[in-house]
Amino acid sequence: MIFDFKQRFVIVIGTERINRALDEQKRALDELTLAAARPSIGNERKMIFAGAREKKAAFERYIRKGDAGGLEALELKAMSAGSLADGGYTVPLEIEQTIDRVLAKVSPMRAIATVRQIGSNVYRKPIATAGAATGWVAETDARAQTAAPTLAAIDFATMELYAMPAATQTLLDDSRVDLEAWLAGEVQTVFAEQEGAAFVSGNGTTQPKGFLSETTVADASWVWAKLGYIASGTAGAFAASNPADTLVALAYAPKTGYRANGSWMMNRNTESVIRTFKDSMGEYIWQPGTSAGQPPTLLGYPVAEAEDMPDIAANSYSVAFGDFARGYLIVDRVGVNVLRDPYSAKPYVLFYTTKRVGGGVQNYEAIKLLKFAAS
């Protein structure tokens, strides 16, 4: 009996060790799988094992309880450009990327413009406003010196965009709440609304400069640093006869290279007017998307619906067309900051979330406007 007891004891101990080893192996494989699925920016290496878990756990403690312990390491590992001087903390990379992905889906300008991430407050982009001069010569002709290209620099300053969602402490204490999804969902709505308005008509001082805030000129007299426009022929309306002709003229105002990736931009009220237009064959020039998730088209080009575009009125610029990817640049400074405020709105906890965003026209040839005026 003694031998049987010892044998069973050894078997039990051995089984427990095997189970522990299998559990540790599974835990390691799970962490590898999570790390591999996590996206990276630039040359940043994907974090694995305890480092990534520690970041998320530290941020969740800060969100739920206000415990700032471990957040210094969080900011360092997140490669932050710095936190707010008043005590804000940089969110983990995964949440920042979630917010950016959601914004790309709900912000019409982000979907069609060029978006670039920067690490400073100002992004300077050199622009060639005129190309190098060229000429034809015979085999033995003398070659005179040609003019060099004309260069200009455009500065894109970042402005502070903020949101301040609130949650009760009871909600935060609930362990089943996905804080990453909750924070991204609360922030994206406010960010998208403010961004959408700024990218269209922002003042360029406290907001990104919207393309409708640029100086405009009749397209026949277009010069660099101004946006060209086509007149509808009637103040505050399309022409009474053949109104679609104005849209055709606008679609062919940009050069061929810009039309290839051209998009329309207008609000839903303007779109509802244009949807009734027909061509000479009696066919509607506006066509719905061919499949789910595809935008409608106008004269064969996709339509981006932006609620911040103005309604049709006298002298309004209610329709824009062009290659917005080449024409408009959005700059995001790396880093989203969160300041937890449990005092100002008890029993709610406020999360003052900030992000620095800039934008402006980078190529004045690529975007053309429709002005609802006689000329």
Contacts in CASP RR format, 6 or more apart in sequence:
PFRMAT RR
TARGET T0000
AUTHOR 0000-0000-0000
METHOD contacts of the structure
MODEL  1
MIFDFKQRFVIVIGTERINRALDEQKRALDELTLAAARPSIGNERKMIFA
GAREKKAAFERYIRKGDAGGLEALELKAMSAGSLADGGYTVPLEIEQTID
RVLAKVSPMRAIATVRQIGSNVYRKPIATAGAATGWVAETDARAQTAAPT
LAAIDFATMELYAMPAATQTLLDDSRVDLEAWLAGEVQTVFAEQEGAAFV
SGNGTTQPKGFLSETTVADASWVWAKLGYIASGTAGAFAASNPADTLVAL
AYAPKTGYRANGSWMMNRNTESVIRTFKDSMGEYIWQPGTSAGQPPTLLG
YPVAEAEDMPDIAANSYSVAFGDFARGYLIVDRVGVNVLRDPYSAKPYVL
FYTTKRVGGGVQNYEAIKLLKFAAS
28 49 0 8 1.000
31 48 0 8 1.000
31 49 0 8 1.000
31 52 0 8 1.000
31 53 0 8 1.000
32 48 0 8 1.000
34 52 0 8 1.000
35 46 0 8 1.000
35 47 0 8 1.000
35 48 0 8 1.000
35 49 0 8 1.000
35 52 0 8 1.000
36 46 0 8 1.000
38 46 0 8 1.000
38 47 0 8 1.000
38 52 0 8 1.000
38 94 0 8 1.000
39 97 0 8 1.000
40 46 0 8 1.000
41 93 0 8 1.000
41 97 0 8 1.000
41 117 0 8 1.000
41 334 0 8 1.000
44 79 0 8 1.000
44 93 0 8 1.000
47 55 0 8 1.000
47 77 0 8 1.000
51 77 0 8 1.000
54 73 0 8 1.000
54 74 0 8 1.000
54 77 0 8 1.000
55 73 0 8 1.000
55 74 0 8 1.000
55 77 0 8 1.000
55 78 0 8 1.000
55 92 0 8 1.000
56 92 0 8 1.000
56 94 0 8 1.000
58 69 0 8 1.000
58 70 0 8 1.000
58 71 0 8 1.000
58 73 0 8 1.000
58 74 0 8 1.000
59 71 0 8 1.000
59 74 0 8 1.000
59 89 0 8 1.000
59 91 0 8 1.000
59 92 0 8 1.000
59 95 0 8 1.000
60 179 0 8 1.000
61 67 0 8 1.000
61 69 0 8 1.000
62 68 0 8 1.000
62 69 0 8 1.000
62 71 0 8 1.000
62 89 0 8 1.000
62 340 0 8 1.000
63 172 0 8 1.000
63 179 0 8 1.000
63 183 0 8 1.000
63 338 0 8 1.000
63 340 0 8 1.000
63 351 0 8 1.000
64 172 0 8 1.000
64 173 0 8 1.000
64 179 0 8 1.000
65 172 0 8 1.000
66 340 0 8 1.000
66 342 0 8 1.000
68 89 0 8 1.000
71 89 0 8 1.000
74 89 0 8 1.000
74 90 0 8 1.000
74 92 0 8 1.000
75 82 0 8 1.000
75 83 0 8 1.000
75 89 0 8 1.000
75 90 0 8 1.000
78 90 0 8 1.000
78 91 0 8 1.000
78 92 0 8 1.000
78 93 0 8 1.000
78 335 0 8 1.000
79 93 0 8 1.000
79 334 0 8 1.000
80 90 0 8 1.000
80 334 0 8 1.000
80 335 0 8 1.000
81 119 0 8 1.000
81 333 0 8 1.000
81 334 0 8 1.000
81 335 0 8 1.000
82 90 0 8 1.000
82 335 0 8 1.000
83 89 0 8 1.000
83 90 0 8 1.000
83 337 0 8 1.000
84 337 0 8 1.000
84 339 0 8 1.000
84 354 0 8 1.000
86 339 0 8 1.000
87 339 0 8 1.000
88 337 0 8 1.000
88 338 0 8 1.000
88 339 0 8 1.000
88 352 0 8 1.000
89 337 0 8 1.000
89 338 0 8 1.000
89 339 0 8 1.000
90 335 0 8 1.000
90 336 0 8 1.000
90 337 0 8 1.000
90 338 0 8 1.000
91 183 0 8 1.000
91 335 0 8 1.000
91 336 0 8 1.000
91 337 0 8 1.000
91 338 0 8 1.000
94 180 0 8 1.000
95 180 0 8 1.000
95 183 0 8 1.000
95 184 0 8 1.000
95 336 0 8 1.000
96 335 0 8 1.000
96 336 0 8 1.000
98 180 0 8 1.000
98 181 0 8 1.000
98 184 0 8 1.000
99 183 0 8 1.000
99 184 0 8 1.000
99 185 0 8 1.000
99 187 0 8 1.000
99 188 0 8 1.000
99 191 0 8 1.000
99 336 0 8 1.000
99 355 0 8 1.000
100 332 0 8 1.000
102 184 0 8 1.000
102 185 0 8 1.000
102 188 0 8 1.000
103 110 0 8 1.000
103 188 0 8 1.000
103 191 0 8 1.000
103 192 0 8 1.000
103 195 0 8 1.000
104 110 0 8 1.000
104 111 0 8 1.000
104 115 0 8 1.000
105 111 0 8 1.000
106 188 0 8 1.000
106 189 0 8 1.000
106 192 0 8 1.000
107 192 0 8 1.000
107 195 0 8 1.000
107 196 0 8 1.000
107 199 0 8 1.000
108 196 0 8 1.000
108 265 0 8 1.000
108 304 0 8 1.000
108 305 0 8 1.000
108 306 0 8 1.000
109 195 0 8 1.000
109 196 0 8 1.000
109 199 0 8 1.000
109 200 0 8 1.000
109 304 0 8 1.000
109 306 0 8 1.000
109 324 0 8 1.000
109 328 0 8 1.000
109 330 0 8 1.000
110 195 0 8 1.000
110 330 0 8 1.000
111 304 0 8 1.000
112 263 0 8 1.000
112 265 0 8 1.000
112 304 0 8 1.000
112 324 0 8 1.000
112 325 0 8 1.000
113 199 0 8 1.000
113 324 0 8 1.000
113 325 0 8 1.000
113 327 0 8 1.000
113 328 0 8 1.000
113 329 0 8 1.000
113 330 0 8 1.000
114 325 0 8 1.000
114 326 0 8 1.000
114 327 0 8 1.000
114 328 0 8 1.000
114 329 0 8 1.000
114 330 0 8 1.000
114 362 0 8 1.000
115 330 0 8 1.000
115 331 0 8 1.000
115 332 0 8 1.000
116 123 0 8 1.000
116 329 0 8 1.000
116 330 0 8 1.000
116 331 0 8 1.000
116 332 0 8 1.000
117 331 0 8 1.000
117 332 0 8 1.000
117 333 0 8 1.000
117 334 0 8 1.000
118 158 0 8 1.000
118 331 0 8 1.000
118 332 0 8 1.000
118 333 0 8 1.000
118 334 0 8 1.000
119 333 0 8 1.000
119 334 0 8 1.000
120 333 0 8 1.000
121 157 0 8 1.000
121 158 0 8 1.000
121 333 0 8 1.000
121 356 0 8 1.000
122 155 0 8 1.000
122 156 0 8 1.000
122 157 0 8 1.000
122 158 0 8 1.000
123 155 0 8 1.000
123 156 0 8 1.000
123 158 0 8 1.000
123 329 0 8 1.000
123 331 0 8 1.000
124 153 0 8 1.000
124 154 0 8 1.000
124 155 0 8 1.000
124 156 0 8 1.000
125 153 0 8 1.000
125 154 0 8 1.000
125 156 0 8 1.000
125 329 0 8 1.000
125 362 0 8 1.000
126 151 0 8 1.000
126 152 0 8 1.000
126 153 0 8 1.000
127 151 0 8 1.000
127 152 0 8 1.000
127 153 0 8 1.000
127 154 0 8 1.000
127 362 0 8 1.000
127 363 0 8 1.000
128 149 0 8 1.000
128 150 0 8 1.000
128 151 0 8 1.000
129 150 0 8 1.000
129 151 0 8 1.000
129 152 0 8 1.000
129 224 0 8 1.000
130 149 0 8 1.000
130 150 0 8 1.000
131 149 0 8 1.000
131 150 0 8 1.000
132 146 0 8 1.000
132 147 0 8 1.000
132 148 0 8 1.000
132 149 0 8 1.000
133 146 0 8 1.000
133 147 0 8 1.000
134 146 0 8 1.000
135 146 0 8 1.000
137 143 0 8 1.000
152 224 0 8 1.000
154 360 0 8 1.000
154 362 0 8 1.000
156 329 0 8 1.000
156 331 0 8 1.000
156 358 0 8 1.000
156 359 0 8 1.000
156 360 0 8 1.000
156 362 0 8 1.000
157 204 0 8 1.000
157 358 0 8 1.000
158 331 0 8 1.000
158 332 0 8 1.000
158 333 0 8 1.000
158 356 0 8 1.000
158 357 0 8 1.000
158 358 0 8 1.000
159 198 0 8 1.000
159 204 0 8 1.000
159 206 0 8 1.000
159 207 0 8 1.000
159 208 0 8 1.000
159 356 0 8 1.000
159 357 0 8 1.000
159 358 0 8 1.000
160 354 0 8 1.000
160 355 0 8 1.000
160 356 0 8 1.000
161 191 0 8 1.000
161 194 0 8 1.000
161 195 0 8 1.000
161 354 0 8 1.000
161 355 0 8 1.000
161 356 0 8 1.000
161 357 0 8 1.000
162 352 0 8 1.000
162 353 0 8 1.000
162 354 0 8 1.000
162 355 0 8 1.000
163 186 0 8 1.000
163 187 0 8 1.000
163 190 0 8 1.000
163 191 0 8 1.000
163 353 0 8 1.000
164 350 0 8 1.000
164 351 0 8 1.000
164 352 0 8 1.000
164 353 0 8 1.000
165 183 0 8 1.000
165 186 0 8 1.000
165 187 0 8 1.000
165 190 0 8 1.000
165 350 0 8 1.000
165 351 0 8 1.000
165 353 0 8 1.000
166 345 0 8 1.000
166 348 0 8 1.000
166 349 0 8 1.000
166 350 0 8 1.000
166 351 0 8 1.000
167 182 0 8 1.000
167 348 0 8 1.000
167 349 0 8 1.000
167 351 0 8 1.000
168 347 0 8 1.000
168 348 0 8 1.000
168 349 0 8 1.000
169 342 0 8 1.000
169 347 0 8 1.000
169 349 0 8 1.000
171 177 0 8 1.000
172 179 0 8 1.000
172 349 0 8 1.000
183 338 0 8 1.000
183 351 0 8 1.000
183 353 0 8 1.000
186 351 0 8 1.000
187 353 0 8 1.000
191 355 0 8 1.000
195 208 0 8 1.000
195 357 0 8 1.000
196 306 0 8 1.000
196 308 0 8 1.000
197 308 0 8 1.000
198 207 0 8 1.000
198 208 0 8 1.000
198 210 0 8 1.000
198 357 0 8 1.000
198 359 0 8 1.000
199 208 0 8 1.000
199 210 0 8 1.000
199 211 0 8 1.000
199 308 0 8 1.000
199 328 0 8 1.000
199 330 0 8 1.000
199 359 0 8 1.000
199 360 0 8 1.000
200 210 0 8 1.000
200 211 0 8 1.000
200 212 0 8 1.000
200 306 0 8 1.000
200 308 0 8 1.000
200 309 0 8 1.000
201 210 0 8 1.000
201 212 0 8 1.000
201 213 0 8 1.000
201 308 0 8 1.000
202 208 0 8 1.000
202 209 0 8 1.000
202 210 0 8 1.000
202 213 0 8 1.000
203 209 0 8 1.000
203 213 0 8 1.000
204 210 0 8 1.000
204 213 0 8 1.000
208 330 0 8 1.000
208 357 0 8 1.000
208 358 0 8 1.000
208 359 0 8 1.000
208 360 0 8 1.000
209 359 0 8 1.000
209 360 0 8 1.000
209 361 0 8 1.000
210 359 0 8 1.000
210 360 0 8 1.000
210 361 0 8 1.000
211 227 0 8 1.000
211 320 0 8 1.000
211 328 0 8 1.000
211 360 0 8 1.000
211 361 0 8 1.000
211 367 0 8 1.000
212 309 0 8 1.000
212 310 0 8 1.000
212 317 0 8 1.000
212 320 0 8 1.000
212 369 0 8 1.000
214 225 0 8 1.000
214 226 0 8 1.000
214 227 0 8 1.000
214 361 0 8 1.000
214 364 0 8 1.000
215 225 0 8 1.000
215 226 0 8 1.000
215 227 0 8 1.000
216 226 0 8 1.000
216 227 0 8 1.000
216 228 0 8 1.000
216 229 0 8 1.000
216 317 0 8 1.000
216 369 0 8 1.000
216 371 0 8 1.000
217 223 0 8 1.000
217 226 0 8 1.000
217 227 0 8 1.000
217 228 0 8 1.000
217 229 0 8 1.000
218 228 0 8 1.000
218 229 0 8 1.000
218 231 0 8 1.000
218 375 0 8 1.000
219 228 0 8 1.000
219 229 0 8 1.000
219 230 0 8 1.000
219 253 0 8 1.000
219 368 0 8 1.000
222 228 0 8 1.000
222 364 0 8 1.000
222 365 0 8 1.000
224 364 0 8 1.000
225 364 0 8 1.000
226 364 0 8 1.000
227 361 0 8 1.000
227 364 0 8 1.000
227 367 0 8 1.000
227 368 0 8 1.000
227 369 0 8 1.000
228 253 0 8 1.000
228 364 0 8 1.000
228 368 0 8 1.000
228 369 0 8 1.000
229 317 0 8 1.000
229 368 0 8 1.000
229 369 0 8 1.000
229 370 0 8 1.000
229 371 0 8 1.000
230 246 0 8 1.000
230 249 0 8 1.000
230 250 0 8 1.000
230 253 0 8 1.000
230 368 0 8 1.000
230 369 0 8 1.000
230 370 0 8 1.000
230 371 0 8 1.000
231 371 0 8 1.000
231 373 0 8 1.000
231 374 0 8 1.000
231 375 0 8 1.000
232 238 0 8 1.000
232 239 0 8 1.000
232 246 0 8 1.000
232 370 0 8 1.000
232 371 0 8 1.000
232 372 0 8 1.000
232 373 0 8 1.000
233 239 0 8 1.000
233 246 0 8 1.000
233 373 0 8 1.000
233 374 0 8 1.000
233 375 0 8 1.000
234 240 0 8 1.000
234 372 0 8 1.000
234 373 0 8 1.000
234 374 0 8 1.000
235 314 0 8 1.000
235 315 0 8 1.000
235 372 0 8 1.000
235 373 0 8 1.000
235 374 0 8 1.000
236 312 0 8 1.000
236 313 0 8 1.000
236 314 0 8 1.000
236 315 0 8 1.000
236 316 0 8 1.000
236 372 0 8 1.000
236 373 0 8 1.000
237 312 0 8 1.000
237 372 0 8 1.000
238 246 0 8 1.000
238 273 0 8 1.000
238 312 0 8 1.000
238 372 0 8 1.000
239 245 0 8 1.000
239 246 0 8 1.000
243 277 0 8 1.000
244 277 0 8 1.000
244 278 0 8 1.000
244 279 0 8 1.000
244 285 0 8 1.000
246 370 0 8 1.000
247 274 0 8 1.000
247 277 0 8 1.000
247 285 0 8 1.000
247 298 0 8 1.000
247 299 0 8 1.000
247 319 0 8 1.000
247 370 0 8 1.000
248 299 0 8 1.000
250 319 0 8 1.000
250 321 0 8 1.000
250 368 0 8 1.000
250 369 0 8 1.000
250 370 0 8 1.000
251 259 0 8 1.000
251 299 0 8 1.000
251 301 0 8 1.000
251 321 0 8 1.000
252 259 0 8 1.000
253 321 0 8 1.000
253 368 0 8 1.000
254 262 0 8 1.000
254 321 0 8 1.000
254 322 0 8 1.000
254 323 0 8 1.000
254 365 0 8 1.000
254 366 0 8 1.000
254 367 0 8 1.000
254 368 0 8 1.000
255 365 0 8 1.000
257 323 0 8 1.000
258 322 0 8 1.000
258 323 0 8 1.000
258 326 0 8 1.000
258 365 0 8 1.000
258 366 0 8 1.000
259 301 0 8 1.000
259 322 0 8 1.000
259 323 0 8 1.000
260 323 0 8 1.000
261 323 0 8 1.000
261 325 0 8 1.000
261 326 0 8 1.000
262 301 0 8 1.000
262 302 0 8 1.000
262 321 0 8 1.000
262 322 0 8 1.000
262 323 0 8 1.000
262 324 0 8 1.000
263 301 0 8 1.000
263 302 0 8 1.000
263 303 0 8 1.000
263 304 0 8 1.000
263 321 0 8 1.000
263 322 0 8 1.000
263 323 0 8 1.000
263 324 0 8 1.000
264 298 0 8 1.000
264 301 0 8 1.000
264 302 0 8 1.000
264 303 0 8 1.000
264 304 0 8 1.000
264 319 0 8 1.000
264 320 0 8 1.000
264 321 0 8 1.000
265 303 0 8 1.000
265 304 0 8 1.000
265 306 0 8 1.000
265 309 0 8 1.000
265 319 0 8 1.000
265 320 0 8 1.000
265 321 0 8 1.000
265 324 0 8 1.000
266 274 0 8 1.000
266 303 0 8 1.000
266 305 0 8 1.000
266 306 0 8 1.000
266 309 0 8 1.000
266 318 0 8 1.000
266 319 0 8 1.000
266 320 0 8 1.000
267 305 0 8 1.000
267 306 0 8 1.000
267 307 0 8 1.000
267 308 0 8 1.000
267 309 0 8 1.000
267 310 0 8 1.000
267 311 0 8 1.000
267 318 0 8 1.000
268 305 0 8 1.000
268 307 0 8 1.000
269 311 0 8 1.000
269 312 0 8 1.000
270 309 0 8 1.000
270 311 0 8 1.000
270 312 0 8 1.000
270 318 0 8 1.000
270 319 0 8 1.000
271 286 0 8 1.000
271 303 0 8 1.000
271 305 0 8 1.000
273 312 0 8 1.000
274 285 0 8 1.000
274 286 0 8 1.000
274 298 0 8 1.000
274 319 0 8 1.000
275 284 0 8 1.000
275 286 0 8 1.000
276 284 0 8 1.000
277 284 0 8 1.000
277 285 0 8 1.000
277 286 0 8 1.000
278 284 0 8 1.000
278 285 0 8 1.000
279 285 0 8 1.000
285 298 0 8 1.000
285 299 0 8 1.000
286 296 0 8 1.000
286 297 0 8 1.000
286 298 0 8 1.000
286 303 0 8 1.000
287 296 0 8 1.000
287 297 0 8 1.000
287 298 0 8 1.000
287 300 0 8 1.000
288 296 0 8 1.000
289 295 0 8 1.000
289 296 0 8 1.000
289 297 0 8 1.000
295 302 0 8 1.000
295 303 0 8 1.000
295 304 0 8 1.000
296 302 0 8 1.000
296 303 0 8 1.000
297 303 0 8 1.000
301 321 0 8 1.000
304 324 0 8 1.000
309 318 0 8 1.000
309 319 0 8 1.000
309 320 0 8 1.000
310 316 0 8 1.000
310 317 0 8 1.000
310 318 0 8 1.000
311 318 0 8 1.000
312 318 0 8 1.000
312 372 0 8 1.000
313 372 0 8 1.000
314 372 0 8 1.000
314 373 0 8 1.000
315 371 0 8 1.000
315 372 0 8 1.000
315 373 0 8 1.000
316 371 0 8 1.000
316 372 0 8 1.000
317 369 0 8 1.000
317 370 0 8 1.000
317 371 0 8 1.000
317 372 0 8 1.000
318 370 0 8 1.000
318 372 0 8 1.000
319 369 0 8 1.000
319 370 0 8 1.000
320 367 0 8 1.000
320 368 0 8 1.000
320 369 0 8 1.000
320 370 0 8 1.000
321 367 0 8 1.000
321 368 0 8 1.000
321 369 0 8 1.000
321 370 0 8 1.000
322 366 0 8 1.000
322 367 0 8 1.000
322 368 0 8 1.000
323 366 0 8 1.000
323 367 0 8 1.000
324 366 0 8 1.000
324 367 0 8 1.000
326 362 0 8 1.000
326 363 0 8 1.000
326 366 0 8 1.000
327 361 0 8 1.000
327 362 0 8 1.000
327 363 0 8 1.000
327 364 0 8 1.000
327 366 0 8 1.000
327 367 0 8 1.000
328 359 0 8 1.000
328 360 0 8 1.000
328 361 0 8 1.000
328 362 0 8 1.000
328 367 0 8 1.000
329 359 0 8 1.000
329 360 0 8 1.000
329 361 0 8 1.000
329 362 0 8 1.000
330 357 0 8 1.000
330 358 0 8 1.000
330 359 0 8 1.000
330 360 0 8 1.000
331 357 0 8 1.000
331 358 0 8 1.000
331 359 0 8 1.000
332 355 0 8 1.000
332 356 0 8 1.000
332 357 0 8 1.000
332 358 0 8 1.000
333 355 0 8 1.000
333 356 0 8 1.000
333 357 0 8 1.000
335 355 0 8 1.000
335 356 0 8 1.000
336 353 0 8 1.000
336 354 0 8 1.000
336 355 0 8 1.000
337 353 0 8 1.000
337 354 0 8 1.000
337 355 0 8 1.000
338 351 0 8 1.000
338 352 0 8 1.000
338 353 0 8 1.000
339 351 0 8 1.000
339 352 0 8 1.000
339 353 0 8 1.000
339 354 0 8 1.000
340 349 0 8 1.000
340 350 0 8 1.000
340 351 0 8 1.000
340 352 0 8 1.000
341 349 0 8 1.000
341 350 0 8 1.000
341 351 0 8 1.000
341 352 0 8 1.000
342 349 0 8 1.000
342 350 0 8 1.000
344 350 0 8 1.000
361 367 0 8 1.000
END
